[in-house]
């Protein structure tokens, strides 16, 4: 009612100008600014658009499925030693050599769990002589584990320097010692060498 006529007259002309601009067709001879994609590229783009999740729930579901398949693949790799799908801490020739070196020999630490069970049973018995024997066995086992770990670490470090003079061997000795604490049948990745076999 109180609007100015000048604004009302300008508004329709601006709308008409926008409509005419949008309806203008591109000259067929003019370059479009990008190369025409190959058929294979166009098909792959179409597939990726089709497989892209449309909502958050679907995206979360797909992410869970991807994680599940990756974990299954990793579990299988830990069982059969497939280097491609192993976790980052187990990958590489240095770690493989350290694993094989530990698996090829007997370690005192791998017998810790069975010995611990025996010692605990002995310590429960209410006979002072047996309890003192159990305490002495604890000390002997701990000293043997520490000595074996020190000797093993020194020897493995030496072998790694010989085998991989230019390779990064950082953390390999600690990795091997942690592996030696586990019982052989419970180790992951599964042992690939027999006892006494040279890695």
PyMOL commands that set and color helices and strands:
alter all, ss='L'
color gray80, all
select helices_A, chain A and resi 5-23+39-51+56-80+83-85+88-90+93-103+109-124+128-163+172-180+184-186
alter helices_A, ss='H'
color red, helices_A
deselect
rebuild
show_as cartoon
